[in-house]
Every structure is written in structure tokens, then in C-alpha cells.
Amino acid sequence: MAKKRLLLIGGGHAHMVTLANLQTFADKGFDVTVIQPSDYHYYSGMGPGMLGGTYSPDDIRFATRKVVEGRGGVFLRDKAVSIDADKQVVHLENSDQEIPYDVLSCNAGSYVPRDTVSADSPEIFTVKPIEGLLAAKQKILSISKERSINVAIVGGGPSSIEIAGNVFQLGQQRCVHKPNIYLFAGRKLLSRVPERIGNLARISLTDRGVHVLEGTYVRDITAGQVSLENGRSYDADVIFPAVGVKPSPIFARSGLPVGPDGGLLVNRFLQSTAHANIFGGGDCIYFEPEPLDKVGVYAVRQNPVLYHNMMASLEGAALQAFDPGGKYLLIYNLGSDTGILCKWSLIFSGKLAFRIKDYIDRKFMQKFQSME
């Protein structure tokens, strides 16, 4: 009898427990393959800190390929572009090979929409993939050796304030000529969170010289320029579109049921509503029982459930339901060793908030980097 095959798309947060226990699948006679565009998976929660210089690339990434191959699995460095659920195969971007599966789990992540971007340009860096932040850092440092640089961040959400604060930190610590930083926040900075958080972020950034523009939206982003709906335009040497994220388009492209945001539609078992042998977690899913925020905490909470359900599906055992849990701790890294912390009614900013985030993030990384 042929071995059953487990296929993972992505080695991100929601698959960490599965990767740590990959040898268990091999020991039970199952073949495991992992598809990922890079040998490494970067932890997005520490990406802005890498941009600002707090962390090195090695501090914020997991050696996915090394872990997979060291535990008896097969690693394919490629991008999964479509799923044929009837034939039970996945198609790759750079190969005609069809990758078969008996059970498939998707942690395909998300991307930043480029709706307002009119041109592909070396000045434009989206916040995902995280490797782009490293390239942006190098460009800022390179230009700032010669002259002052204009940096534009488009978007009023959490990623935009973290990028702005960490570009400021980079400028203070590493740049010969300090950057001019413009944050185009749309109607209002952090409009979807408690107002006090937005006020604290605004004060922190403006006190350090970041220009926070509210009350108008960006109409167009072209090479070297940001144009607003109010008719004004700003020159920029580096531009970060940070307008939120959308789930990977692989599911809609494959004709699988998706939620309103395009994420794989899953039930309470993190299982496709149409195909019992397809699972998913993290930013790429839409949880049918209740919409979930695009935050890493849910991927972390999904870890043990996905691991259990993959194994159960291979063995014909009972599945486990996912409970999203209650309120989660929210901490923003605003650079300069400062942050904003929020949980329930507790909201405060300053160095203590950053130290708490730094401790939690480093502990998380150490736990799974120890797999290597």
C-alpha cells in the first residue's frame, strides 16, 4: 500500500508545531512535503524592528528547509500557485511538476494590495514579504550617505506606525543625513482601534518629527511620488504601501470556497467547507464561525489544532475544534525602544511596552529556532 502524503503550503506561524513534530509523521509512515518560496520563514511581528536595526535577519527567521529535511520531510523551494482539489495536487510557479497529497494544510499567508500603485519601481517596498523591509533599509542607508532622503508610508494602520517609528530609529542611529518621514494616514490614524491608542501613536511620532497627514487619502503612487486626493503631491525616495493585507489569492484562483476577503473558507475544525482533506490557518483563511483579525496570535493558537487535525485526518481519527479564545495582548513597536500596549482597558505607551513585546517575541523565536 502506498504511503499517505501530507503536504504543507508554507512553514509559517500556524505550522510551527507541526514542523516541530514532523518526525512523528515520518515515524508513522507518512510522507511529508513542505512548499515555501524561501528556505526561511520570517516572523512578521519583528519585521519593523529589523528595519529599524533592533534585530538582525537571523534574529527574526526560522530555517524552515533545515528543519523539514532534518526531520525526514521533503522541502520544495517554490511558490504554490493553484490547488486542484479533485485530483488532489498542487501546482507550482517554477515547475510543471504536480505535487500530490492525501491531506493538505495551507499557511499561505497574505499580501499587501497594490491598488493605488501605478508602477513597479525600485522605490516602492511593501511590508510583505518581510525580506523587502531589509532591502528598503539598505536603500535608505545608501541614499542617506549622500543627502537627506524622503520616506513615505501610505496607510493609517498598525504596520504604518511601526514602519514610521522604526525608519526614524534607523535614521537616528545609522543615517548620515536624517530622513524626512511622511505618514499618509487616510481619514484618521489607527481609526479601527480605541482612540487613545491612536492619540498615543500620533504624539509619539510627531514628537520625533514624523509628519502625520490625516483627513485625505492617497490617490496614486508612482515612481518617486505620492499623490493625494486633495491635489497635493509629495516626492519620495522610498515608499511603503502599508494599507493592510489580504489573504493569498491561491484559493480563489483554484475555485475553492472563500470568505468575503478571499481567504480559504474553513469550519470550526480549520477544515475547508468543501474538501475534508484540506486545512488552513493564519492570515490565509476565513474562519466561518466568526471573522478573525489578521494578527499572529490566532495563527499561534491554531498551531496545536492544525497539528492534531492533520494527523487525525491521515489516521481516520476525530478532529478537534478550534477555539479562538478571548482578548489578546496587542503591542506596537514604535522604534526608539518605545511601544504601545493594549489589553482590555489597559493602554499605555513607553519603553516598558516595548520591553514586554521584545521579551515575548524573542522567547517565541528561541522556542522554535531551537528546532534547528
N, C-alpha and C positions, 0 to 999 in steps of 0.2 A: 504494500500500500504506500502511495506517495505521501511524503511529509506534508502536513498542513503549513501554509505560509502566512506569516504576519508581515504586513507592510506598513511602515510609518512614513507619512509625508511630514517632514520637519522634525527636528530634535529640540524644539523649544520648551518653554516652561511647563506646558501640560504633559509633556512626555518624559520629564526628568526621572520620575520614579520608575517608569518602565525601562528607561535606559540603564538605570542603576541595577535593575533586576533582569537585565537581558539574558544573562546566563541561565536563569530559571527556565526561560522558554526553550533555549537550546537543550538543556538537560532533559526536558520533557519531549524532545524530539521534534520541535517546531523550528522551521526556518524563519529567520528574521532579516528583513532588509529595511534600511533607512535611506530615504532620498532627501537630500538637502543641497542647496546651491553652493554652500561653503563648508569647508572642513570644520568650521567653528560656528557656534551659536552665541550671539552677543546678547547680554542682558540689557534690555532697553531702559530699565529703570536707572541704570548707571551711565547711560549714553551721554546725557548732558554733562555729567561730571568728567567724562573722558574728553569732551570738547573743551571744558574749562581747564583741564590739566590736573584735576584731583586724582584721576585714575589713569593708568596706562591701559592699552588694549588688552594685555594679558590679565589685568585685574578684573575685566568685565566679560570674559568669554569662556565658554566651555569647549573642550576639544572633542566635539561630537564624533568625528571619524575615529579617533583613537579609542574612545570608549566603546563604540559599536564593534570595531574589529577586535578589540581586546576581550570582548565578551561573546565571541562566536557569531557575530552578525556580519552582514554584508552592507557596506556603505557605498552609495552611489552619489557622486558629486554632480548633481544636475538639478534642474528645476522641473517639478511635475506640472504639466500644463493642462491635462484633462484626465477624467476618470470615466471608463466605460464600465458602468455598474452591472450591465448584463453579461459581458464577457469576463468581468472581474479582472480587469487590467488597468494599469496607469500608463499614460503616455508621457514621454519626456521631451524637453525642449531641444536637446542637442543629440538625440539618438532616435533611431527608428525602432529600437527595442521596446517591446511591450512588457511591462513588469507585472507579473501575475500575483494575485493574492487570494487567500481564503477569508482573511479578516484584514480590514484596512482601518487605520486611525489617522486622522488629519489634524495637524497642528501647523497649518499652512500660513498662519499669521495674517497681517494686514498691510495695507499700503496707504500712502498719502495721496489723495486725489489731486490731479493737476489741472482742474477745470479752468483756473484763471491764468495758467501758464501758456503763453503763446509760442514759446520757442524753447527747444532744448539748448541749454547753454552751460558752459563751464562755471558760470557764476551762480547757478541755481543748485541748491542742495536740499533734498527732502530729508526729514528726520528718520525715515526708514527707507532702505536698510541702514542700520546703525553705522556700518562702515563708512557711510557718506559723511558722518559727522567728523570722522578722522581726516578725511580729505578736505573738508571745509576748514578745519583747524590749521592744516598745513598751508592752505591758500591764504588765510588771514595772516599767519605769521610771515609768509613770504612777502606779501604786498606791504605789510606794515614796516618792513625793514627800510622801504624807500619813501613811504608817505603815509599820511593818515588814510584810513580805509572806512568806507561807509558800509555798514551791515544792516540789512533789512530783514525783519522777522514778520511774516504775514500770518495772522491768526491771533485770537484772543483767549486761547485755551491753556491748559497746564503745560503742554510742551513748549509753547511760545515763551512763557515767562521763564521756564527753566533754561531755554536756549539763550534768551536775552541776558539773564543773570550770569551765565557761565561764559558767554562771549565777553562780558565785562571783566570777569575774573581773568580770562586769558589775556585781555588787553593790559590789565594792571600788572600781571606777573611776567608776561613774555614778549609783549609787543614793544618795538622801539617807538613807534608812533601809535598813540591810543586810538582805538576805533570809535567812530561815531555810530551809535546804535539806535535804530528806529524800530519800534514795535507797533505794527498796524493792527489794532485790536478789534476792528469792526465796530459794532454798535457799542459794546462795553467790555472791558477786560473781565474775564472769568465770570461771564453772565450766568452760567449754569450751576454755580456753587454759592454757598452763603456769602452775602455781600461783604461781610467782614474779611473774608479771605481775599477777595478782590481788592479791597482797600489796603490791606497789608502788603499785597504784592505791588500795587501801584506805588505806595510810599517807598518800599524797598528799592524798586527800580529807579524811580525818578530821583530819589536822594543820591543815587550813584551816577546820575547823568544820562540815564536811558530816556529817550524821547518816546513817550507812550501816547499814541494818537488814537482817540476814540471818537465815535459819532459818525464815521463814514467807512464804507467798505472798499476793499481793493477791487478795481475793475479789471486790471490786466497786469500780468507780469511778463516782461520781455527781457532780453539780454541787457543787463545793466540798468534796468529801470522798473520802478513800481508806480503804476498809475491808479489814482483813486477815483471813486465815483463823483467826488466833488470837483473834479477837474484838475487837481494838483498832481504833480509828478515828482518823484524823488529818484535821484541817481543812487545806484548801489553797486558795490564791487562784489558783494556776496549776498545772496538772497536765500532765506529759509522759508519755503511754504510749510506752514505748520497749522493746517486747517482741520485737524482731526484725522482719523483713519477710517478706512473701510475694509471689510473682510476680503481676503483673496478672491479674485474673480473665477477661480478654477471650478467652483461648484455650479454657478450659473452657466458657465461655458459648457459644462458637462451634462446639463439638463437635469441636475439633481434638485430636489425641493429646497428652496432657500427662504429665508425670512425677508422682511422689508428692506434690510440693509444689504442683502446679497449673501449673507452668511449661511453656511450649511444648516438647514433646519433639523434640530435634534430634539428628542424627547427627554424625559427625566433621567434616562439611562445614558445620556450623551450619545445617543444612537440615532442615525438617520431615520426620519419618519417613513422613508420609503424602502430602505435597504437595511435589513437587520444586521448585516455584517460590516457596516460602515459606521465608524465612531468619529468624534471630533471634540476638540477643546481649544481654549484660548480665544484670541480675537477673531478666529475664522468661523465661529459658529454663531447661530442664533438659537438661544435656548427657548424652546416653545412655551414652557410653563410660565416664564416671565423674562422680559428683556434684561440683560446684564450689561453693566458698564464695561467699556473696553479698558480694564485695568488688570494688571498682572496677578492680583490677589486671587481672582477667580480661576485663572489657569493653575495656580499653585494648589488651590483647593480641589481642583478637578483631577490632579495627579493620581491619587490612590484609587479613585473610582475608575478612571480610564484603564489603569493597570489591571485592576480586578476584572473589569468587563472584557478586556481583550482576552485575558486568559480564560474567563468563563465562556466566552463565545467559541474559542478554539476547542474547549473541552466539553461543551454542551451543558454547562452549569448555569445556575441562576445569576442574573445580573443584579447589580447594586445601583440604587437610585442616587443621584447627585443632589445634595442639599447646598444651595449657595451660601447659607449661613447668614449671619446678621451684618451689622455695620462694620466696615473695615477702616483701618487706620490709613489716613491719607497724609503724605508728607511730600512737599515740593522742595527740590534743591534749587535755590536761587543764586548759587555761586557765592564766592567770598565767605565760605563756611557758614552761610546762613540758610534758613529754610522756613517753611510754614507748615505747621502740624494741625491736623483736624481730626477729631473723632468725637461723635455725638455733639455736645455743646462746647467741648473743649477746643479752642482755637488760639494758637499763639505763634509768634514768629521769633526768629533769632538764631543764635548759634546752637542752643540746646536742641532745637528742632532738627537742625542738620546733623548733629552728632547722633541723634536717635536713628535717623534714616541711614547714616553711614554705617552704624553698628549692625542694623538689620540687614542691609544689603551685603555687607562683607561676610556676615555669618551665613547668609543664603548661598553666596558664591563658594565659600570654603566648603560647605556641606557637599555640593555637587562637583566641585573641582577635585575633591578628594577621590572621586571615582577614577580619575585619570591615572 
